[in-house]
Amino acid sequence: MSATLDVLGEDSTSREQALKGEALYQEALSEIDAQSLDANISVKLSMLALRFDENLCIEILQKLIRSAEIHDSFVRIDMEDSSVTQQTLDIYRRLRKETHRVGTVVQAYLRSTEQDVYELMEESDTYLRLCKGIYVEPEELAFKGFTEVQDAFLRNLEQMLRGGIKKVGIATHDQRLIEGSVDLLRRLEVPKEQYEFQMLLGVTEDLRSDLVAKGHPLRVYVPFGEEWYAYSSRRLRENPKIAGHVIRNMLPF
Ligand SMILES: Cc1cc2nc3c(=O)[nH]c(=O)nc-3n(C[C@H](O)[C@H](O)[C@H](O)COP(=O)(O)OP(=O)(O)OC[C@H]3O[C@@H](n4cnc5c(N)ncnc54)[C@H](O)[C@@H]3O)c2cc1C
């Protein structure tokens, strides 16, 4: 299995905070290289100044991408809530023109995703992670029904695979979506270089092992760092069953 490292933190409000985030990522990239790990980084633009200084955000990203090039790694731009979807896609487009060491994420729950995927694939070779989406969004923007989001996910995946996406990260722990994805990959005879499954560290480890045993590439998303509260509470809101995991992880034993 390979990994992607997410230094926890979001919604920076000062240049110092954003640069501190960058420094942590620079350290992570050096260490990935020093330890010869098959890993890349996942970044949230709001941690890197997006909400108060877009130019600074782009500058930091460019520096991280340069380091990723030196260390033979890759920068994935996570997708945050809909107030920054367009801005995030625009920044990805701009950087994608400069390098292939950058990718981003699309969320199946957003009604706009199908069109976004279509446009991104028209423009260039593109590297996308597909996930359901974790933020609370209004009905005008997002599908709300559980099966509606599942159906959109499989539609988006098929669109990407048929459209010749460079590489797709299939990010889900949902058994129906995993089975549907495996079925699509088989029917469309998708080569292993064109996709990978992605799962969060510690979640559905049986499903993870099963996919790996069947020969599918799989990347584990590893969140770490001190700013864990926003990340954990969002996941708790989405899936109250994980309260037990969070509480257990907070205890020093
Ligand atoms: C690698 C990766 C990257 C992601 N990046 C983004 C991103 O950039 N932007 C974004 O909006 N969202 C992101 N997400 C979150 C994603 O959008 C979903 O909210 C999340 O994955 C849950 O959806 P699911 O497809 O796993 O299905 P669900 O139906 O929510 O989950 C299926 C089953 O998996 C288990 N499960 C799921 N999540 C957890 C958990 N946290 N802890 C314990 N058990 C769990 C439960 O057993 C659940 O029943 C990412 C998810 C992954 C796996």
Ligand as a Chemical Component Dictionary entry (heavy atoms), coordinates in Angstrom:
data_LIG
# 
_chem_comp.id                   LIG 
_chem_comp.type                 NON-POLYMER 
_chem_comp.pdbx_formal_charge   0 
_chem_comp.three_letter_code    LIG 
# 
loop_
_chem_comp_atom.comp_id 
_chem_comp_atom.atom_id 
_chem_comp_atom.alt_atom_id 
_chem_comp_atom.type_symbol 
_chem_comp_atom.charge 
_chem_comp_atom.model_Cartn_x 
_chem_comp_atom.model_Cartn_y 
_chem_comp_atom.model_Cartn_z 
_chem_comp_atom.pdbx_ordinal 
LIG C1  C1  C 0 -8.832  8.927  0.899  1  
LIG C2  C2  C 0 -9.974  9.860  1.146  2  
LIG C3  C3  C 0 -9.851  11.196 0.873  3  
LIG C4  C4  C 0 -10.930 12.067 1.063  4  
LIG N1  N1  N 0 -10.816 13.376 0.692  5  
LIG C5  C5  C 0 -11.891 14.190 0.779  6  
LIG C6  C6  C 0 -11.848 15.522 0.277  7  
LIG O1  O1  O 0 -10.840 15.997 -0.244 8  
LIG N2  N2  N 0 -12.976 16.284 0.390  9  
LIG C7  C7  C 0 -14.132 15.788 0.954  10 
LIG O2  O2  O 0 -15.144 16.520 0.986  11 
LIG N3  N3  N 0 -14.187 14.529 1.452  12 
LIG C8  C8  C 0 -13.101 13.732 1.373  13 
LIG N4  N4  N 0 -13.191 12.440 1.851  14 
LIG C9  C9  C 0 -14.362 12.031 2.635  15 
LIG C10 C10 C 0 -15.453 11.461 1.761  16 
LIG O3  O3  O 0 -16.025 12.506 1.011  17 
LIG C11 C11 C 0 -16.554 10.794 2.594  18 
LIG O4  O4  O 0 -17.155 11.720 3.418  19 
LIG C12 C12 C 0 -16.061 9.647  3.450  20 
LIG O5  O5  O 0 -15.117 8.878  2.783  21 
LIG C13 C13 C 0 -17.221 8.697  3.810  22 
LIG O6  O6  O 0 -17.832 8.230  2.641  23 
LIG P1  P1  P 0 -17.734 6.714  2.143  24 
LIG O7  O7  O 0 -17.684 6.769  0.652  25 
LIG O8  O8  O 0 -16.616 6.037  2.790  26 
LIG O9  O9  O 0 -19.157 6.113  2.498  27 
LIG P2  P2  P 0 -19.939 6.006  3.884  28 
LIG O10 O10 O 0 -21.250 5.426  3.538  29 
LIG O11 O11 O 0 -19.931 7.278  4.641  30 
LIG O12 O12 O 0 -19.073 4.980  4.687  31 
LIG C14 C14 C 0 -19.097 3.591  4.424  32 
LIG C15 C15 C 0 -18.698 2.865  5.703  33 
LIG O13 O13 O 0 -17.327 3.145  5.984  34 
LIG C16 C16 C 0 -17.114 3.350  7.355  35 
LIG N5  N5  N 0 -16.595 4.689  7.577  36 
LIG C17 C17 C 0 -16.626 5.723  6.711  37 
LIG N6  N6  N 0 -15.958 6.785  7.201  38 
LIG C18 C18 C 0 -15.496 6.409  8.401  39 
LIG C19 C19 C 0 -14.713 7.046  9.412  40 
LIG N7  N7  N 0 -14.246 8.292  9.263  41 
LIG N8  N8  N 0 -14.410 6.330  10.536 42 
LIG C20 C20 C 0 -14.861 5.047  10.720 43 
LIG N9  N9  N 0 -15.606 4.402  9.794  44 
LIG C21 C21 C 0 -15.911 5.060  8.661  45 
LIG C22 C22 C 0 -18.416 3.086  8.055  46 
LIG O14 O14 O 0 -18.450 1.732  8.426  47 
LIG C23 C23 C 0 -19.421 3.340  6.961  48 
LIG O15 O15 O 0 -20.595 2.637  7.199  49 
LIG C24 C24 C 0 -12.145 11.557 1.623  50 
LIG C25 C25 C 0 -12.268 10.200 1.896  51 
LIG C26 C26 C 0 -11.218 9.345  1.660  52 
LIG C27 C27 C 0 -11.408 7.889  1.934  53 
# 
loop_
_chem_comp_bond.comp_id 
_chem_comp_bond.atom_id_1 
_chem_comp_bond.atom_id_2 
_chem_comp_bond.value_order 
_chem_comp_bond.pdbx_ordinal 
LIG C1  C2  SING 1  
LIG C2  C3  SING 2  
LIG C2  C26 DOUB 3  
LIG C3  C4  DOUB 4  
LIG C4  N1  SING 5  
LIG C4  C24 SING 6  
LIG N1  C5  DOUB 7  
LIG C5  C6  SING 8  
LIG C5  C8  SING 9  
LIG C6  O1  DOUB 10 
LIG C6  N2  SING 11 
LIG N2  C7  SING 12 
LIG C7  O2  DOUB 13 
LIG C7  N3  SING 14 
LIG N3  C8  DOUB 15 
LIG C8  N4  SING 16 
LIG N4  C9  SING 17 
LIG N4  C24 SING 18 
LIG C9  C10 SING 19 
LIG C10 O3  SING 20 
LIG C10 C11 SING 21 
LIG C11 O4  SING 22 
LIG C11 C12 SING 23 
LIG C12 O5  SING 24 
LIG C12 C13 SING 25 
LIG C13 O6  SING 26 
LIG O6  P1  SING 27 
LIG P1  O7  DOUB 28 
LIG P1  O8  SING 29 
LIG P1  O9  SING 30 
LIG O9  P2  SING 31 
LIG P2  O10 DOUB 32 
LIG P2  O11 SING 33 
LIG P2  O12 SING 34 
LIG O12 C14 SING 35 
LIG C14 C15 SING 36 
LIG C15 O13 SING 37 
LIG C15 C23 SING 38 
LIG O13 C16 SING 39 
LIG C16 N5  SING 40 
LIG C16 C22 SING 41 
LIG N5  C17 SING 42 
LIG N5  C21 SING 43 
LIG C17 N6  DOUB 44 
LIG N6  C18 SING 45 
LIG C18 C19 SING 46 
LIG C18 C21 DOUB 47 
LIG C19 N7  SING 48 
LIG C19 N8  DOUB 49 
LIG N8  C20 SING 50 
LIG C20 N9  DOUB 51 
LIG N9  C21 SING 52 
LIG C22 O14 SING 53 
LIG C22 C23 SING 54 
LIG C23 O15 SING 55 
LIG C24 C25 DOUB 56 
LIG C25 C26 SING 57 
LIG C26 C27 SING 58 
# 
